[in-house]
Every structure is written in structure tokens, then in C-alpha cells.
């Protein structure tokens, strides 16, 4: 299966819980024979890590805009990429889940915390 992951800051990273989950989940999926691509925010320069393909998406690096812009461009890239499933992490990036769905991709959403609280 070909899987795209969107909604995290970057892999590899231990900046937050979402990044730890994305890295470990993606690496384990690769070990099981799946092809996983993580769409990272700009500023990270690896192309591959633990078998995970890493792609950078445009990001406006200002408070309040980094997450929104990277999530939008990540979902847009995943929508037109060769993926079977797009896995979106967190409820903020989920507002762009309609983009991959427009192109017939299956979308999985994982909400890691209660951001509204």
C-alpha cells in the first residue's frame, strides 16, 4: 500500500507527540512492506529516513501560518500523488481532508489530543 502522512512538523523529530507517533508508525509500516511518504515542513533536508520517503512542502514560517500552510500544501501534494491512503494527523490539518478525497483517495484522520480544550 502507498501511504502519505500529513499534519506533523517533520520526520525525524522529537519535537512533539505527533512527530513521535508519525515516525514510529511510518517506520513500522515500511517494515511491513508499505511505501510511506511524510510531507514535512520546509527546512528539513533529508530525502529518506528509516525507509520513509520525506518530501518538503512550502511553509510560511510565521506564528499561526506554518501549520496551516504546510497542511494545505501537504494535502494538495498527497491528493495528486500516487497514494492509496492519506493519513492526516491532528484536527487542524483535517480541515484540508477534502483535497485528497476530491481525487478519490481514502483519508484516515488521527486526532492526538483535545486541541479545543
WOBELTA-V163656 format. One record per pair of residues at least 12 apart in sequence whose ideal C-beta (glycine too) atoms are under 7 Angstrom apart, sorted by the first residue. I is the first residue (numbers start at 1). J is the second residue. Records with the same first field share a line. If there is no record, write none. Layout:
I = J ; J
//
This chain:
1 = 34 ; 84 ; 85
2 = 35 ; 82 ; 83 ; 84
3 = 29 ; 34 ; 35 ; 36 ; 83 ; 84 ; 85 ; 87
4 = 37 ; 39 ; 78 ; 81 ; 83 ; 86 ; 87
5 = 22 ; 26 ; 36 ; 38 ; 39 ; 87 ; 89
6 = 39 ; 71 ; 74 ; 75 ; 78 ; 86 ; 88 ; 93
7 = 71 ; 88 ; 89 ; 90 ; 93
8 = 22 ; 38 ; 89
9 = 41
10 = 40 ; 41 ; 44
11 = 23 ; 26 ; 38 ; 40 ; 49 ; 52 ; 54
12 = 49
17 = 112
18 = 89 ; 90 ; 112
21 = 112
22 = 38 ; 89
26 = 38 ; 52
27 = 50 ; 51 ; 52
30 = 50 ; 51 ; 52
36 = 52 ; 53
37 = 53 ; 55
38 = 52 ; 54
39 = 55 ; 57 ; 74 ; 77 ; 78
40 = 54 ; 55 ; 56
41 = 57 ; 59 ; 66 ; 70
42 = 56 ; 58 ; 59
44 = 56
55 = 77
57 = 70 ; 73 ; 74 ; 77
58 = 73
67 = 92
71 = 92 ; 93 ; 96
72 = 96
75 = 96 ; 97 ; 99 ; 100
76 = 99
78 = 100 ; 105
79 = 99 ; 100 ; 102 ; 103 ; 105
80 = 103
83 = 105
84 = 106
85 = 105 ; 106 ; 108
86 = 100 ; 105 ; 107
87 = 108 ; 110
88 = 107 ; 109
89 = 110 ; 112
90 = 111 ; 112
91 = 111 ; 115
92 = 115
94 = 109
97 = 109
//
